[in-house]
Structures are given as C-alpha cells and as structure tokens.
Amino acid sequence: MPLHRLTRITMGVPNVEQTADYYREFGLSPSHTDEGTNSTIHTLATIDSGDQLRIVETPRRCLLELEVGADDPDDLARIAARLDRLGIPVERTADTVSARDSGTEVMVRVGISPRHAQTPTPAPVFNAPGVTPRLHERAPGILREQPVRPRKLGHVVLGSTDQEFSQRFFQEGIGFKISDTVPGLAAFMRCSTDHHNVLVQQSPVAFLHHTSWQVDDVDEVGRGATVMLEADPDRHTWGLGRHFIGSNFFWYLKDPAGNFSEYYSDLDCIVDDALWKPGVWEGAKALWAWGPPPPPSFLAPEDLAGLMTGAHSTSRD
C-alpha cells in the first residue's frame, strides 16, 4: 500500500516534564529538546523508527498531530483529491498533505518518508509437550538484564465525537484500510501491514485513549511493565492479557497526564489484503481473549468528565 507506517505523533499534556520523564522510563530514548514559547518540547525515539513522540504543553491532554509515511508525491496528490471530495480542507506543501479530522480533533499529516526495515528478533525457543528444543539451559527470557526498549510506535486509539465521520476520514480520505470493526462503536484501521495503526471509537469527547509500543515478545511486555510498576504501582491499568482483535499480548500503564500507554507484541500481520476478511465483533471478544477483565477506568477514563467540561487536571491531582 502507498502508506507504510506511523512516523510520529505529537502529544499535548499540561505536565510536560513529568510526562517526558515517564516515557523515558517506559523505554523511549531522549532525542532532543526545544525551548518553545512557554515550555520545553521533548522529542523521544524508538529503536527502529527514530523520533516518534513529541510532547508539548497544552491545557488538557490530547493528541495534536498524527504523522503517516507515504512513498511518493503521487500518493499525496491522490490523498488530497480524496479529502477534497469529502469536503475536508487540505493543507499542501511539496512533500506533505495535512487535514484535520473534526471527530477526533487530530491533525493528520501524510509525508514522504523512507520505509524502515526492522532488524528481525531471533525466534523464541519454547519447550512444549513432546517438543523440547531447549535442553540443559534456562529460557533466554528470564536471563535478560538490558532495559526494555520499544521497537516502534504501533498504534494510537482515539475517542471521536463522530466515529462514523472519523472512519470515513481515515479510510476514504487518508487511505487507511479496515481490519475489523465493532458496529457503531469502533473501527480498527491500518496504514501498514500491522493489523491496526489507528483505532477510532465513539466517545462523548475527542481525546487520546492510548498509544501502543511494540516490543520483541511477551517476556519484554512483562519485563517492561514490571520495572514501571516497581517504580510506581499506581501506573498499573490492565494486563497481562491477550487481545482477540489483533491477537497481541498487552499490558497497559497510565502516564502522569492520564493517557494509557501499552507494551505489545505478536500483533496480527496483513500482507495480502485479499487473504484477510475484516470481522465484525461484539461483546467481550471485541476486547480480550484472556487475562483479567478490563477495569472500568480503562473503558471510561477517570478524567473523562473533566475533559468534557474543559477541566485540565492531571491524573495525579
């Protein structure tokens, strides 16, 4: 597909320094800081995709910008034409096309960028009934000592006040493809071979629900979350578990601004669109296959009422 990955997001929070410290602990690498008009702007990087998170100051937590990589200028021209047919204002430069989704209030910017080839992670060696390829040695996952470092930004989940329009914006305008849906509630959409890169769900207010960061395997999911919770047990939100839609292992934590952040591994991959049939799901299967049930605060974040009324307290207030 002409689109090939999420390149970067810009997250707005009222507590920039605390939030930047959190994502450094989460495993993102500090790239650089810029002195903005009123506060510092922090940029952090993943191992494989470089600078992928910008954190800036805003009155309330939100996602300001979502950047997507495309192959060439012809792709941008097609996107601009599709957005124009939907009646959505477009901003053009020589190598970008930008438009705002009114449902999520996010500015989406598609730009020409190189495709990144990830260095393959060595296949895990698991013993199983009747199959014991690992003999006379401990499992590598329990011997790791290096800090967990996310490989890339996998997806973002956004609340939309008009989920149907937001789905059209991303699908018919930007060019994302539908992987699975929850009728009247959510659409899992992809701009790469990952099962989903954007999930848009119906909400009474536009907001950022969570960001999701790929790590090597389920051991890294568990190791990363364990270290984060040793530093602050109140960060725990939901996990360890395995999603049904997307199939990935997950563990969710909460940053100081109130956004959830997810470690994930083993997400479904769609290389040939003809070989994938989007599903329509309802009930528990729309959320998880196994693990603890999602807490109420995950389904409806505790600061949701404040976001609706324009309050801008942080989760630590």
N, C-alpha and C positions, 0 to 999 in steps of 0.2 A: 504494500500500500504506500502511497506517496508520503503519508505521515508515518513517522517511525519511532517517536518516543516523547515522553515529557522531558523537557530540557531544564526548566527552572520554575519555581513558584516564589511569589512574594507574599509573605505573611505579615499582617498587621496586628500588633499587640500593644496594650498600654504599658507593659513592663518589659521593655526590650532587653535589658541586661540580664534579668533573671531568666527570660526565655532563651536567650542565646546560650547562657551557661548550661541550661537543661539539655539543649540539643548537642552541645559539645560532650556532655556526659553520655548522651544517647549513642554517640559514636561518630557524629559528623565532624569533619576536620575544619577548623577555622581557616578561611581563605584570606579574607581581608576585611577591614572595617573602613567605613567612610563617615566623615563628620557631616551629618545632614544639617538642615536649617535649625532644628531644635533638639536633635538627638543623634546618636550614632546608629549607623546602618551596618548590620552584621551580615556577612555572606559566608556560608558554610558549604562544604563539599562532601560528596560521596567518593568511594574508591574509583568506580568505573566511569562516572558521568560528570565529574568535576563540580563546578559551582551549581548547586541545585536548590539552595534555600537562602532567600534574603529575608531578613527580619527588620521591619521598620516600625516606627511608633504610630499608632492610631488610637482614637478614643476607646474603641472596643475591638475585641478580637475578630478577625475576619481574614479571608483570602482576597488579596487585592488583584493579583495577576497570576495567570497560568500560561506558561510558555510551552509551545509544542514545536518539535522539529519536523521540517519538510525537506524534500530533496532538491527542488529547483524552482526557478521563478514561475514556470508554467503552473506548478501546483498552487502557488499563491494567487495567480490570476483566476484559477478555477474557484478557489475558496471565496475570493472577493465577489465573483459573479453569483455564486450561490447565496451568499449573505445578502447581496443586493436584491435578489429575487424574494427573499424573506422580509424585505423592508427594514433590514438592520443596518444602521450607519457603519461605515467601514473607514478605518484609517490606513493609508498605504505609505510605505517607504519602498526603497529599491529592493530590500530583502526581507520585509515583514508585511503582514496584514493583521490588523487588530480590530476587535469588535467586542462590545460588552453584552453579556447575557443579562437581561433585566431580571430574570428569575433568581439567579444566584448572586447578582451584582458583581461578578468577576469579569475583569478584562482579560480576554483570551488573545494571546499574540502568537501567531504562527510565523516562524522564521526559518530561513535556510540554515541548516546545520548538518555537520557530518554524522553519519551513523556510527555508533560505538559498538565495537565487538567486545563482549565481556570475556575475560580470561576464564576458561572453564574451571569450575570447582571439581576436585577429584571426586569420583563417585564414592558414596559411603559404602563401607563394608559391614553388612549386618548379618549376624548369625540368625538362623531361623530353623524351625523344625525340619530335620533331615538335611539341612544345608548349613555347613559351618566353615565358611571361607576364612574366618579369622580364628586362628588357633594360637594358643600359648601367648597371647598378648591382650592387653586391655583395649577397650574401644577407644579410638582416637578422640571421640567427642568429649571424654571425661579427662583427657590429658592436656587439653588446650589451656594455655595461660594468657595468650595475647588478647587484648581488648577486642570486643565485638565492634566491627565497623560495617555499616550498611554499604552494600554494593551500588545501589541506585535508588532513586525515588520511584516507587512502583505506581501508586495511585493516590488520588485525593477523593474524599467524599464530601459533597456539598449539599446543604439544605437549600431548596428553591421554593419560593412562594408561588411559582407556576411551573411545576415539574414537567408538564406536557410541552410547554414552550421551550424550557431548557433542553429537553431531549431533542426537540427539533433543531434548536440552535447548534448543538454539538453534532448531531447526526446529519441533518440536511445542510447545515451551513458550513461547519468546520470540516466535516468528513469523517467523524468517528463512526465506528461500526457497533451495532448492538450485539452483545454476547448473551445476556439473559435479562429478564425483566420480572418485576413484581408488580402486577397490574394496579394502576392508579397510585402507585407509591414510589417506585424506583426503577432506574434503568442502569445496567452495568454496560459501560461503553469503552471501546479500546481504540487507541491510535497507534498500536504496535502489535506484536504477536502475543503480548500478555493478555490474559483473559479480560482484564479491565484496567483502565488508566484513570477513568473518571466514573464515579457513581453519583448520580443526581437523584435526590429523594425529596418528596414533598415535605414542606415544613412551613410553619406559620411565620418564619422569618428567614432571611438569607443568612447563612453562616457556614463556617468551616467546621465540619464534624471531625474529620481526622485526616492525617497524612499517613502513608504506609511505605515502609522502607524495607527493601529486600536484603536479607542476609543469607548465608550459604545453606543452612539446613536447620532442622528443628532444634539441634543442640545449640546453635547460635541464637535462636529465638529464646530458648530457656536461659542461656547464659547471659544474654543481654538484659533480659528482664530481671534476672536475679540480682545483678550488680546495681541496676537502677533502684530496685526495691530495698536493697541493703542500705543505700544512701537515704532513702525516704519511702517508707512503706505506704504512705498516703498516695503515692503515684499510681498504685495498682488500680486498674479499671476492670479488665476482663481477660482471662486466659488461665492456663494454656488451653487451646482448643483447636479444632479444625473446622473451617467453613465448609458448607455444602456448595454454595455457589462460588466458583473459583478454586475450591478444593484446598486452599492454602492453610498451613499451620499459622496460628496467630497468637499474639499477646499484646494487649492494649494498655498503655500507660497514659497519664494525663500531665500535660506541661503546666507551668505556672500561670499561663494565661487562660487555661481551661480547654485547650484543644487536646484531642486524643492523638497519640502517635502509636503506630503499630509496627512491631517487628513481624515480618512474614517470610515464609519460604515455601517452596513447592507449589507455586501457582500454576493453574492450567495454562497451556500454551496453544495458540491457534495460528497455525502457519498457512493452512489452506482453508479459506472461507467456505468452500464447497463441502468440506468434511465436518463442519461444525453446525449443529442445529440449535439456534437460540431456544432456551427453555422459558417457560412461564411458570413461576413458582409462587406459592403462598404458604403461610404458616411458618412453623419452626425451621423447615428446610431452607427458607429464604435467609436464615441467619447462620446456623451452625449444624454440623453433623454430629460432633461430640464435644465434650468439655462442660464446664459449668454453664448454667444459663446466663444470658446477658443481664447485668444489673439494670434496674430502672434508670440509673443515671447515664447509662450508655445509650439507651433508647431515647431518652429526653434529658439532655444535659442539664445540670442543676442551675446553670445561669441562663437558660433559655428565656425565662420570663424577663430577666434583666435585658437581654439582647432585644427582646420585642419592644421594651419600653425605652430603649436607648441608654440604659444604665451601662457603665463601663467598669464595674468592679472586676477584679481578678479572682481566680479560684481560691486564693489564699486569704481573701478579705473576710 
